[in-house]
Amino acid sequence: MTNVPDRVPAGPRVLVVEDHALLRAALSRFLRLKGCDVEAAADGAEGLERLAGDRFDVVVSDVQMPRLDGPAFYERAVALHPYLRRRFVFCSAMPPPLSVMTNPAVRFYAKPLDLGDLWATLNEMLGEQQL
């Protein structure tokens, strides 16, 4: 792993979409400690509500969720905000669906998450976008 800063400058806005409350809270807390401005949603439908009224720099989303799963959430989010196409990280305890595996624009991490690896990916994504 490369040398990754402890904090991203300027506090990027991150939307965490996760149906498991404890993981959603833990991931949100971790990102806040790293200097991010974090909003959280319990599923893709709630995530779309957050996206409708706000702008986020990156989205970290579970794949399997009630009401609206990760891949469907991604498609609708990108239709709403095309700039998010390359700013999605999916996480799941299950193998990713084909739509996630074959999409070169998104990243995928297996649960349990390695927060150091996830943080390095977010830094890389945010750096590529020159935020």
Secondary structure, 3 states (H helix, E strand, C coil): CCCCCCCCCCCCEEEEECCCHHHHHHHHHHHHHCCCEEEEECCHHHHHHHHHCCCCCEEEEECCCCCCCHHHHHHHHHHHCHHHHHCEEEEECCCCCHHHHCCCCCEEEECCCCHHHHHHHHHHHHHHCCC
